[in-house]
Amino acid sequence: MKTSLRHHCNPLYTLTLIYIFSLYFSKTCNFYEVGVYCIYMKTLYISDLDGTLLNNAAEISDFTRAAINLLTSEYGVNFAVATARSEATASTILAGVNVNVPSALLNGVCIYDLKKRAYLNAECLTTLQSERIFEVFDRFSLSAFIHTIEEGIHRTWVLGEETPFIADVINKRKEKYGKVFTPVDSRFDCAGNMMYVSALGSKEPLLSAAKRLRASPGLNVIFYPDTYIPETWFLEISSATASKKTAVQSIIKKFGFDRTVCFGDNLNDLPMFSVCDERYAVRNACEDLKRKSDAVIGNNSDNGVAEFLLNRFGAKL
């Protein structure tokens, strides 16, 4: 039997087919709505951890874990994280969560596959960059966490005085995540390629160091308040080729995403916000990030990211 070409070109017929197609594939594909049309877009959903996906106890709630696992397994959601945390703590926190896309760790210095437990990429500092960082650290008597990588193994070293801030981090990470810290007397004692240097403490000395380091070419300098402890600040330095922005761009390119939706709460999420198509700040986010967001969603302690995603896909637990 011959089928009329006029029948296939009828707009109502075409729209009906699109509608049926969207209903059939709605649980395995992500769609971007444009008027009455529903166009397939390969979409990445990527979230910060502390203050965003995690609750105020720095944990994934049972509700958020169940929501992400439902969305990734039954609704085809592509989900990753972008965090300042290392593999040692991120892997423990995200145990039992289906993070099905490689993620950005150490504020984008590394791209790490949490499923395969393997590094896909790590941006390292040059010798000259490392020298400049420690000139400034010495000037302001700052203690440092030094992160190196060698043959796919990440190590964390502690250089300088063990201040109350440093001791608190070490004790909590050891107790909760089993993370290993190795004290050294010199940066030259650190084995492997240096990729990330961080310090934490009161605001003024770290801010002074940040200003000097920002005047140095080739460095990415991040300065922001701690999510959990008032009056505590982080200073984190990496190569200028490493940030949440560049890591997200790399993930998009490598895995062929058409659209990216991100979630964050703090100043270190601003680079990621600058390259994503949709940007959402949780209600507890800093004001600078809220101003850059498309909308403000629920609080981190109320499963804001999970609730948003469930609503977007019409899913229920």
C-alpha positions in Angstrom: 0.0 0.0 0.0 1.4 3.4 -0.9 1.7 6.1 1.7 1.0 9.6 0.8 4.0 12.0 1.0 1.5 14.7 1.9 0.5 12.6 5.0 4.1 12.5 6.2 4.6 16.2 5.8 1.5 17.1 7.7 2.6 19.2 10.8 0.0 17.6 13.1 1.2 14.1 12.1 4.9 15.1 12.7 4.1 16.6 16.1 2.1 13.5 17.1 5.2 11.4 16.2 7.4 13.6 18.3 5.1 13.4 21.2 4.9 9.6 21.1 8.7 9.4 20.7 9.2 11.7 23.7 6.9 9.7 25.9 8.6 6.4 24.9 12.1 7.6 25.6 11.5 10.0 28.5 13.0 7.6 31.0 16.3 7.0 29.2 17.0 10.4 27.4 17.3 13.9 28.6 15.2 16.4 26.7 15.4 20.1 26.3 12.0 21.7 25.8 11.6 24.4 23.1 7.9 25.4 22.8 5.9 22.3 21.9 9.0 20.5 20.6 11.1 18.2 22.7 14.7 17.9 21.4 17.1 15.3 22.6 20.2 16.8 24.3 23.0 14.8 25.9 23.1 16.6 29.2 25.6 16.5 32.1 24.4 17.3 35.6 27.4 18.2 37.8 27.4 19.2 41.5 29.7 20.5 44.0 29.9 18.4 47.2 30.4 20.4 50.5 27.6 22.8 51.1 25.7 21.7 48.0 25.1 17.9 47.6 26.3 17.1 51.1 24.3 18.0 54.2 25.7 20.0 57.1 27.4 16.8 58.5 29.4 16.6 55.3 27.5 13.4 54.3 25.2 12.3 51.5 21.7 11.9 53.0 19.9 8.6 52.4 17.3 10.6 50.4 19.9 12.2 48.1 21.7 8.8 47.6 18.4 7.1 46.6 17.4 10.0 44.3 20.7 10.0 42.4 20.7 6.2 42.0 17.1 6.3 40.8 17.7 9.0 38.3 20.9 7.5 36.9 19.6 4.0 36.6 16.0 4.6 35.4 16.0 8.0 33.9 19.4 8.0 32.1 20.8 11.0 34.0 24.5 11.6 33.5 25.8 12.7 36.9 29.2 13.9 38.1 30.7 16.0 40.9 33.2 18.9 41.0 34.8 19.2 44.4 37.9 20.6 46.2 38.1 17.1 47.9 40.6 14.5 47.0 39.9 10.9 45.9 40.5 9.6 49.4 37.6 11.5 50.9 35.3 11.8 47.9 35.3 8.1 47.3 34.3 7.4 50.9 31.6 10.0 50.9 30.2 8.9 47.6 30.2 5.1 48.4 27.0 3.6 47.2 26.2 6.6 44.9 26.1 6.0 41.2 28.3 8.8 39.9 28.4 7.5 36.4 30.6 10.2 34.7 34.2 10.9 35.7 34.4 13.9 38.1 36.6 16.9 38.9 38.6 16.6 42.1 40.9 19.1 43.9 39.0 22.0 42.3 39.5 20.6 38.8 43.2 19.6 39.1 42.3 16.0 38.5 39.6 14.2 36.5 38.9 10.9 38.3 36.7 8.0 37.5 35.1 7.0 40.8 33.7 3.8 39.4 37.0 2.5 38.0 39.1 4.3 40.7 41.4 5.7 38.1 42.8 9.1 37.2 42.0 10.2 33.6 44.0 13.5 33.9 46.1 15.5 36.3 47.4 19.0 35.7 50.8 19.5 37.5 52.7 22.6 38.5 56.0 23.5 36.9 59.2 23.9 39.0 59.1 27.7 38.6 55.5 27.8 39.7 56.2 25.7 42.8 59.1 27.9 43.7 57.0 31.0 43.5 54.3 29.4 45.7 56.7 28.5 48.5 58.4 31.9 48.3 55.1 33.5 49.2 54.2 30.8 51.8 57.6 31.3 53.5 57.1 35.1 53.6 53.8 34.7 55.5 54.9 31.6 57.5 52.1 29.5 56.1 51.9 25.7 56.6 50.9 23.8 53.5 49.2 20.7 52.3 51.1 19.5 49.2 49.4 17.2 46.8 51.5 15.1 44.4 50.8 12.3 41.9 53.1 9.6 40.7 52.1 6.6 38.5 48.4 7.2 39.3 48.9 7.4 43.0 48.0 10.6 44.9 49.8 11.5 48.1 49.3 14.4 50.6 52.2 15.9 52.5 52.2 18.4 55.3 54.9 21.1 55.4 55.4 23.5 58.3 54.0 24.0 61.7 51.0 21.9 62.6 48.7 24.7 63.5 45.3 24.1 65.3 43.7 24.5 61.8 46.0 21.9 60.3 45.7 19.5 63.2 41.9 19.7 63.1 41.8 18.8 59.4 44.3 15.9 59.8 42.5 14.4 62.7 39.1 14.6 61.1 40.2 13.2 57.8 42.2 10.4 59.4 39.3 9.4 61.7 36.5 9.6 59.2 38.1 8.7 55.9 41.4 6.9 56.8 43.3 9.6 54.8 47.1 9.5 55.1 49.1 12.6 55.6 52.9 12.5 55.5 54.9 15.3 57.3 58.0 16.6 55.6 60.7 19.1 56.5 61.1 20.4 52.9 59.0 20.5 49.8 61.9 18.6 48.1 61.1 15.6 50.3 57.7 15.2 48.5 57.8 12.3 46.0 56.0 12.7 42.7 54.8 15.6 40.6 53.4 18.5 42.6 49.9 19.4 41.4 48.1 21.3 44.2 49.1 23.3 47.3 46.6 24.4 49.9 46.5 26.2 53.2 43.8 27.1 55.7 43.5 29.4 58.6 42.4 32.9 59.5 41.6 35.3 56.8 44.2 38.1 56.8 47.5 36.2 56.2 45.9 33.9 53.6 44.4 36.9 51.8 47.8 38.7 51.7 49.4 35.6 50.2 46.5 35.2 47.7 47.0 38.8 46.4 50.8 38.2 45.8 50.2 34.8 44.2 47.5 36.2 41.9 50.2 38.6 40.5 52.2 35.5 39.4 51.5 34.3 35.8 50.4 30.7 35.3 48.8 30.1 38.6 45.1 29.5 39.5 44.6 31.0 43.0 41.3 30.3 44.9 40.5 31.9 48.2 37.2 31.2 49.9 35.6 30.6 53.4 35.2 27.2 54.8 31.7 25.7 54.6 31.7 24.3 58.1 33.9 26.4 60.4 33.3 30.1 60.8 36.2 32.5 60.4 38.2 29.8 58.6 39.5 30.3 55.1 41.0 28.2 52.4 43.8 29.2 50.0 44.3 26.7 47.1 46.8 27.0 44.3 47.2 25.0 41.1 48.3 25.5 37.5 46.2 28.1 35.6 45.3 25.2 33.3 43.5 23.5 36.2 40.1 24.7 37.6 36.6 23.5 37.9 36.0 25.4 34.6 38.7 23.7 32.6 37.8 20.3 34.1 34.2 20.6 33.2 35.2 21.7 29.7 37.4 18.7 29.4 34.6 16.3 30.6 32.1 17.9 28.1 34.5 17.5 25.2 35.7 13.9 26.1 32.2 12.5 26.6 30.3 14.6 24.0 27.8 16.4 26.2 25.6 19.0 24.4 24.4 20.7 27.6 25.6 21.1 31.1 23.7 21.9 34.3 25.6 22.6 37.5 25.0 23.2 41.2 27.2 25.0 43.7 27.4 27.1 46.9 30.8 28.8 47.2 33.3 31.1 45.5 35.3 28.2 44.1 32.2 27.2 42.0 32.3 30.5 40.0 34.6 29.1 37.3 32.3 26.2 36.8 29.3 28.4 36.6 31.0 30.4 33.8 30.9 27.5 31.4 27.6 25.7 32.2 24.3 26.3 30.3 22.2 26.2 33.5 23.6 27.3 36.9 21.8 26.7 40.2 22.9 27.9 43.6 21.5 26.2 46.8 19.7 28.5 49.2 22.7 28.5 51.6 25.1 29.6 48.9 27.2 32.8 49.1 25.6 35.9 47.6 28.3 36.2 44.8 27.3 32.8 43.5 23.6 33.4 43.8 24.0 36.5 41.6 25.6 34.4 38.9 22.9 31.6 39.1 19.9 31.2 36.9 17.8 30.3 40.0 18.2 29.5 43.7 17.1 26.0 44.7 16.5 24.3 48.1 19.0 24.3 50.9 21.8 21.7 51.0 20.4 20.4 54.3 17.0 19.9 52.7 18.3 17.8 49.7 18.0 20.8 47.4 19.9 19.3 44.5 18.1 15.9 44.7 14.7 17.5 45.0 15.4 19.7 42.0 16.5 16.8 39.8 13.5 14.6 40.9 11.1 17.5 39.9 12.8 18.0 36.6 12.4 14.4 35.6 9.0 14.0 37.2 10.5 11.2 39.3 9.4 10.1 42.8 11.0 8.0 45.4 
